[in-house]
Amino acid sequence: MHAIKKLFLQPAHQQRQSLPDLLKGFAVLFMVQVHITELLAVESWFFSKGGSISLFLGGVPAAPVFMTVMGYFLAKGNKPTTALLKHGGKLLGWGLMLNLGMNAHLLLKYFSGTLNVNPWTYVLGVDILFLAGFSVLIIASLRKVLNNNILLWLLAMVFFASANPYLPVFTGEPGWVKFLQAFINGYYHWSYFPVFPWAGYPLAGYVAFHSLNKKPFHSITHKQELILAGVLLLVLIVSFQFGFRNSVLLQVYYHHSFMFFMWAIAFVLLWVIVVKLLFSGAHGFVFDWIRWVGKNVTVFYVLQWLLIGNLATSLYKSQFPISLLGWFLGITLVVNVLVLGWLRLKAILAKKN
């Protein structure tokens, strides 16, 4: 066990902030379980209370947390615009490659004539890497205009989070315009993370960074954090039925309203405080491993989708709860091994260069 634990620990001179890695680690693990539920679970489980809990955990504690943390560190990193534009472009490219890879089995069956689907809804499915890429490009562009004016960044956040219902949706021909628009707005079923409303979350993270570095927010005490957590908890409990319902109805969740966005931001803030107060200083194999997952979140996310996406072509909505647990444990284990192999390969290549 000691030898295994060492794989997930960082040398003392490479220690990172614990909280962001924990948040990202939890988020991607929630994503793994919800992808399994969405694609592999039998209908009776999917629509049960257990299935709804799985969908909820894979909702607000997952993508909104991940994207908000990303926005925070885009602000903190303050990289040159050219570097951000390059990074955003790379994410868009990785998003397309991931779609091809995770749907390779499905596309093979389509081209062999054994499966009748529209392949473009899979090749151009708007997953979170596309959102991340567009969000980086948007923030890089807005920095030139908004500078560090928190009020203007806040207005930009509100605009992206609320404008979707009011933006025009293309309904005519040619059909390829719909696939382009699906990346930005609309209610297309293959558009999971369109820019409107989802770019609101990285913008919220951007606002959070600059707000926390202004008086009086940069010196919030432990007691004030507990008071804020109590207020947020009360608000979320009172409105929980609204938040839960909008989380488990997938089309509503992927194309949610500004009201739900605000509910999600309150949840994200409470979750950040809870993780900070309860877990950020915790150690042991499990917490060290979750931090390691968070540190390697992009490659972990890509690899889990490559496995789940290709399995789903054969196992779509056929697995019962006990099997779903087995798939979660098995896929998580395999992804861990693959990530370790990837890191080892990178280290070898770096030495050669």
N, C-alpha and C positions, 0 to 999 in steps of 0.2 A: 504494500500500500504506500509506503514511504517513497518508493521509486516512481510509482504512478503519480503521486501528489507533486513530485518535483517537476513533472511535465507541465503543470498548470501554474507554477509559481514563477515570478519574475525575479531576476537578480536584483539585489538591493539598489544598484546604481541605475536600474531601469524602471523603478516603481512609478506607476501612474496614479492618477486620481481614482479612488475606489468607486465612488458613487456613479459616475457615468458608465463605467464598464458593467457595474451591477445592473443598472437600468437597461442597458442594451442587451445584456445577457438574459435577463428575465424576459424582455420583449421578444427576442428571437425564439426562445423556448415556447412562449405562448403561441407564437406564429406556427411553429412546427406542429403543435397539437391541434390547432384549428384547421390547418391545411389537411391534416389526416381526417378530421371530422367532416370537413366540407366535401372531400373527394372520395373517401373510402367508406364512411359510415352508412349503414343501411338506413332507409327512410324512417323506420320506426324509432331508431335511436336519434337520428338527426333532429326530429321534431319533438323529442322528449325533453323533460326538464334537464336531464344530463347533457343532452346535445346543446340546449340553450346556454347552459353554464359554460360549456366549451367554447361556444361562439362568443359569449361575453368576454371570457378571458383572452380570446384571440382578437378582441376588438380594441377598446380604449387602452388597456394596459400594454398593447403591442405597437401597432403602427403609429398612433399619435404620440406615444412616448418616444419611440425611436426618431421620428421626424422632428419633434421638439428639441430633443437632445442634439440632433444634427445641426439645427439652426443656431442653437446656443454656441456650439463650437465653431461654426462658420464665423460668428461674430467675434469670438475669442481669438481665433486664429489670425483674423485680419490679413489673409493672404492677398497678394496682388490680384487685380482683376483678371489679368491674362492667365494666372494659375487657376483661378476659379472657373473661368470659361473652359479651360482645358479639362479640368476635373469634371465639370458638368457634361461635357461632350463624351468623355470616357464612360460615365455612368449610363448615358443614353445608349452607347454602343454595347455595354455589358448587358443592359436590359434586353436588347434585341437578341443577343447571343444566348442569354438565359432562356428566353422564350423558345428559341429553336431547340436548345438542348433539352429543356424539361418536357417538350412536346414531341421529341424525336420519335418515340414509339407510336404516338397518335398519327403523326405525319406519315410515317412509314405505312401504316395501315390504310391511311387515306389514299396515298399514291398507288398502293397495291389494289385498290378498289374494294377493300373489305370493310371500310368505314365511311359512312356518308355524313360529312360535317363541312362547315365552312372553315377552311384552314386559316383564313386571315384573322378570324376572331381569336385564334391561338397564337399565331405568329406576331400579331400586333396587339395582343392583350395588354392592357395598361397596368402593369404591376408596379411595385414600389420603387424599383430601380429607375424607372422612367420618371416617376414623381421626384425622386431625389435629384436626378440630373436636371430636370426643368427648374426645380427649386434653387439649385446652386446657380443656374444661369439667371434666374429672376433676381436673386439677392445680389449677384455680381453687378447686374444692370442698375438695380435700384440704389446701390451705394453711391453711384455717380450723381444721383439726383437728391437723395434724402440725407446723405452724410450720416451723422449720428443723432439726428433729430428724432427723439423717441416718439413724439406725437405723430409725426408723419409715418414712421414705421408701424405704429399702432393702427393708423388709418388704412395702411396697405394691408395689414393683417385682416382687418374687418372686411375690406373690399374682397379679398380673395376667398374669405370664408363665407361670405353672404351673397355673392353676385350670381351664383349659378342659376337660380330660378328665373333670373331676369335677362339672361343672355340668350341670344337667338340660337336655335338648334336647326341645323340643315336637314331637310327631309326629302330633297329631290335627288336628281342624278347629276353627275356620276357618283356611284357608290363609294369610291375611294375617299371622297371628301369626309364622309362619316367616320372613316377610320382615322383620319387626321384630327378631326374635331374631338374624337373620343379621348385624346390625350389632354385636351384642354377643358372641356365641359360637356354637359349633356347628361343623358341617363342610359347610355348604351350598356348592355349586359356584360360586355367584355372589357368595360372600363372600370377597373377596381379602385384606382387612385388617380383620378383626373386632377389637374392643377386647381380647378375650382371644385370643391372647397379645400382640397388637401394641402395646398401650398400655405394655407393659414397656419399650419402647425410649425413648420420651420421658421416662419416669420414671428410666431409667438416666442420661439426659442431665442431668436435674434433680439426681440424686444426685452426678453427676460435678462439676457446678458447685460445689455446697456442700462436697464433699470436697476439691476443689483449693484452696479458700479456708481450709482448716484445716491446722494443722501436723500432720505434716511435709510434706504434699503440695504446699503452695503454693510451695515452693522446690526443686522437683525439678531436678537438674542435667542437663546434656547427657549426661554419662556414665551417669547413672541411667536416662535415657530409652533409651539404647542397650542397656543391660543388660535392661531391661524388654522392649524390642522383641525381643531375642534369645530370651528365655524364651518370649514369646508365639509367636514364629515356630516354635520347637521344638515347643511344644504343638500348634500348628495343623498342622504337618507330620505329626506322629504320628497325629493324628485326622482328617487331611484327607479320607480316604475317607468317613467318617461325614458330615462337613460338606458335601462335594460332592454326595453322594447325596441328602441332605435338601434341598439347594438346587435340584436339577434336577427333582425330582418335585414338580410344582407344587401339587397338593393337599396334599402333606406340608409343603411350604414355607409355604403360606398358613395352615396350621393346625398349626404345628410345636409340638414338645414343649419343655419347659423345658431339657432337655439341649442341644437345638439352639440355644435362646435364649442359653445361656451360651457356646456355641461362637461364635455370631454376635457377641456382645459382645466376646469376645477378638479376633475378626477386626476389628471396628470399631475397637477400641483400637489394634491394630497398624497399621491403615490410617491412622488419625489421626496416629500417630507418624511413619510413613513419609512422608506428605504434608507434615507439618510440617518434617521434617528435609531432605527432598529438593526440595520444590517451593514451599514457602510464600514463599521469597525469590526464586524464579525469575521472570524477566520475558521479554518477547518476545510476539509476536502471539498464539501459541497459549495461553499461560498467562494473558495479559490477557483473552483472549476467554472462557476457562473461568471466570475470576473474574466476568466480566460476566454469563455465563449463571447462575452461582450467585447473584449479586445479584438477578437477575430470575427466580428459579427458579419461582415460582408461575405467572406468566403464561406462561413457557416451557413448563411442564408442561401447562397447560391447552391451549395452542395445538397442541402436538404430538399430544395425544390427540384433539382435534377433527379433525385431518388423518388420523391413522392409523385412528381408529375408523370414520370414514365411508368411507375407502378399503377397509377390511377387508370391508365388505358385498359389494363386487364382486370383491375379490382374495383372499378368504379361502383360506389354505393353497395358493396357486398359484404362488408365486415361488421361483426357484432362487437359490443363493448370490450369484452376480454381480448379479442383480437386487436382492437384499436390500441389498447394499452401495450400489447406486445409489439405492434408496429412502431409506436412512439419510442419505446425503449430501444428496439432494434435499430431504427433509423438514426436515433440520437447517437447510439454507440458507433455505428458505421461512419456517420459524419465526423465524429470526434477523431476516429482513426484516420480518415481522409484529410482532415484539417492538419493533424500532426504530420502526416506525410507531405502535405503541401508546404508547411513551414520548414520541414527538413530539406525539401528540394530547393526552396528559396535560399536557405542558408548555404547549401552546397554551391549553388550558382553564384551567390554573392562572393564566396571565397575565390571562385575561379576568375571572377572579374576584378 
